[in-house]
Amino acid sequence: MNKIHKFPFSIAYADTDAGGIVYHARYVEIAERARMKWMMNATPKNGDIGFVIKELKMQYIKPLRLADDFVVETHMTKLGAASLNVEQKFVKNGDVYAILTGTAAYIDSNMKPKRIPDEIINILK
């Protein structure tokens, strides 16, 4: 639906468990950093809170390990009136190690769903 945003990342010791593989919860944090960079210019200027994660699904395919360099590829798969779906792939040397899919809802300052403003839609496309 739109172009892919690429976020490079390197695994540090703090990202791993006792076995030297990336701790499962760290994938979510890394994906959030990548999503933040992708949405960097889509911050509401009208007092709205903006996008909040409503749903996440994670598929672990292969483990990433200490000192691995990889890229999180983020792209929007669906755009609704008040939400969007996103897919994020953890890719190393052309191989996919994990896939995160999620839905982000756009909310106003009262924590209520709100139509995504056109200026934000234009930035995300």
N, C-alpha and C positions, 0 to 999 in steps of 0.2 A: 504493500500500500504506500510506503514511503521509503526513503533511502535508509540505509543501515548506519547507525552511529556506532563507532568503534572506540572502546575504552580499554587501553592496555593496562595490565596489572601483573605484578610479580608476587609470588607466594613467599611470605616471610615465616620464620619459626613460629611467631605468635598466631599464625593462621592454621597451624597443624595440630593434630592430636598426638598422643604418645607414639603412634605408629608412623608418624611423619607424613600422613596424608591430611588433606584439608578437611577440617572439622565441618560437618554438614551445615551447621548454622551460619558459617562464614560465607557460604555461597549467597545467602540472602543479603547479607551486609554488603558484599562486593557488588551484587546486582543493584542494590539501592544506590550505591555511589555512581554506578554507570548510568542508571536512570536519572539521577540528579544532574549529571553532566549533559545528558541528552535534552533534558527539560530546562536547562539553565536559563534560557531567555523567555521561558513560558511562565514566569512568576506573575501572579495577579497584581495589578496596580490599583485595584478598586476596593480593597478591603476584604476580598474573598480569601478564604484559606487556601484554596486551590485543590490540587490532586492529593487524594489519600488512597492508600491501597485497600481495596475491598476484598480481594481474593488472590491467593497465590497457589501455584502448583509447581513442584520441583521434580524433575526427572534426573536422577544421577545415572550417568552412563559409564564413565570411567573416573577413577580418582585422580585429582590433581595432587601434586606432591611438593614438598619443600623445594624452593628455588625455581619452580616452573614459571615461565613467562607465557602469558596467554592474552587473549582479547575477549572482552564481553561485547557481543554484537547485539545491539538493541534496535528493535523496530516495532512500529505500531501495526497491529494486524486488523484492528477494527476501531472505527470512530463512531461513537453514538452521540446523542444530544448532550448527555451529562456524564459520559464515561468513555474510557478507551481501553482497549486490550493491547497488551504488549507482550512480545516474545523476546527473551534474552538467551543467547547461546554462548556458552563458555567454550572458546575455540583455541586449540593449540596445534600449530603445524597442520592446519586444515582439518583436524579431527575434532568432533564435538564431544565434550566431556560431560556437559550438563545442559539442561534446558529449563529455564524458568518461564512460566506463562502466568500472566496476572491481569487483573482488572483494576483500574484506578478510577475512582469516582471524583467528580469535581464538586466541591461544596463551598457554600458561602460562609460568612462570618457566624451564622447561627447553626452551623453544622448540618445544614439542609442541602440536599442535592440541588444543583443549579445547572442550567444550560452553559456549556463551555463557551466563553466569549469568542467571537470571530477572530480577534487579534491573536489569541492563543492558538486557535486552530491553524491559522496561517503560519505561525512559527513552527508548529509540530509537523506540518506537512512539508 
